[in-house]
Amino acid sequence: MISKEQAEHYTWGDSCDGWHLVKQPELSIIQERMPPGTSEIRHFHQHCQQFFFVLSGTATLEIAGKREVLHSQQGVEVPALVPHQMINESEQDVEFLVISQPPSHGDRIAITNH
């Protein structure tokens, strides 16, 4: 059994948190928290497909130039090679799951201009 309180924790970006719920060679499940006004760097993955699922709050996920607003209990899949960026434009924390197959670490290519 695993919970956020027991999981391996890390920080990223500007005050964002991540917890490894599943960290296996073929599957990664991470719970993340983004404070208001934060975002990740626009990027894509060469091999990894991902599914983002919002647990609480409202997130904006830009996928290949199109913005999707995700509310609590909504999710979206992002195939490999598709540029994307998670953004919290709301005034509350957003918590979400990122399910990656295979794991995304080491497979991320940052996009510096868009």
Secondary structure as UniProt FT lines:
FT   TURN            4..6
FT   STRAND          8..12
FT   TURN            13..15
FT   STRAND          16..23
FT   STRAND          28..34
FT   TURN            36..37
FT   STRAND          43..45
FT   STRAND          49..56
FT   STRAND          59..63
FT   TURN            64..65
FT   STRAND          66..70
FT   TURN            72..73
FT   STRAND          75..78
FT   TURN            80..81
FT   STRAND          84..87
FT   STRAND          94..101
FT   TURN            105..106
FT   STRAND          108..110
//
